[in-house]
Amino acid sequence: MADPYTILGVARTASEKDIKSAYRTLAKELHPDRNAGKPNAAERFAEVTRAYDLLSDKDKRARFDRGEIDSEGNPAGPFGFGGGGPGGGFAGAQRGYRHDGFEGFDQGGGEGIDLGDIFEGLFGGRGGMGGPSGAGGPGARRRPAPRGANVTYTLKVPFDEAARREPQRVTLADGKTIDLKLPAGLVDGQQVRLGGKGEPGPGGFGDAIVTIEIQPSPHFTRDGDNIRLEVPVTLDEAIGGAKVRIPTVEGPVMMTVAPGSTSGKTLRLKGRGFMRKNGERADQLVTLLIDIPAEDADLKARLEGWRDLRDLRGKFAV
């Protein structure tokens, strides 16, 4: 493979962002799905992907820049020739190579020298050079072709729609749209993975990862999977009882306020909350707040001379 920087068309000083941008542009242009019947495009696509695979890895890129590995990711030879041949990459580079090691390496009639120790440290032992187990040899284990990069998205979902698990329309980077079904037990910041909806690669497409942000509601708050709502009621509704209209995430409903209800009393509406992971619907908890007008001459006149003689604070013993 040629120089990876040249293949991607970037300078050696290019940033990670520049390298990724160049790869994405070339990958979309050369992807086999868009170039049916053009074998050269497929080969070029694979070459571009290998170049990106090397340069997107900080460690590999640094080693390549220092000359420690070649453009294929193989260790660079100490005499300027790299790996890649059938016998570990060095067969044929110099005459006199023997599969039993480097002892007696023929340098044109000169005295034999032992190069085994030199390469032993570089390649992790002499077994790594030549033979079926050597790098690049017939028995070498090939790394699977890399998949394309994942693509991340942020999806803002209204509180009511999140509670109802209403499908959300998502527009992908390629312009296509999908309807995303919200999972049971959904929480703010949860990520949903869409398999095969990412960038293309020789080993297949990467994934799309969608982070869901549940937007706050002007009326509701969340308590676990339950939904809480504070509802103001008038004094006469609390004393005499009433039916009041209140909001839920499914729409308004009528709720009964029992006679003698106190401020802070909590009523439960079954099955009006978020969907739990087990598929059961949580509840809506409604807290009553008795709202007494600040200045009401009629109310004041009606209560004139009336006193509540109960010792409501006696339990405090103060």
Salt bridges, closest charged atoms under 4 A:
ASP3 OD1 - ARG12 NH1 3.33
GLU16 OE2 - LYS58 NZ 3.49
ASP33 OD2 - HIS31 ND1 3.58
GLU47 OE1 - ARG44 NH1 3.56
ASP53 OD2 - ARG143 NH2 2.70
ASP65 OD1 - ARG12 NH2 3.40
GLU68 OE1 - ARG63 NE 3.66
GLU68 OE2 - ARG66 NE 2.85
ASP100 OD1 - ARG98 NE 2.97
GLU103 OE2 - ARG126 NH1 2.29
ASP106 OD2 - ARG95 NH1 3.27
ASP114 OD2 - ARG126 NH2 3.69
ASP117 OD1 - ARG126 NH2 3.43
GLU120 OE1 - ARG126 NE 3.99
GLU166 OE1 - ARG164 NH2 2.86
ASP179 OD1 - ARG169 NE 2.47
GLU199 OE2 - ARG24 NE 2.85
ASP207 OD1 - ARG147 NH2 2.81
ASP207 OD2 - ARG193 NH1 2.97
GLU213 OE1 - LYS156 NZ 2.88
ASP223 OD2 - ARG228 NE 2.86
ASP225 OD1 - ARG222 NH2 2.99
GLU250 OE2 - ARG281 NH2 2.72
ASP283 OD2 - ARG268 NH1 2.82
ASP283 OD2 - LYS270 NZ 3.79
ASP298 OD2 - ARG302 NE 3.01
ASP308 OD2 - ARG310 NH2 2.79
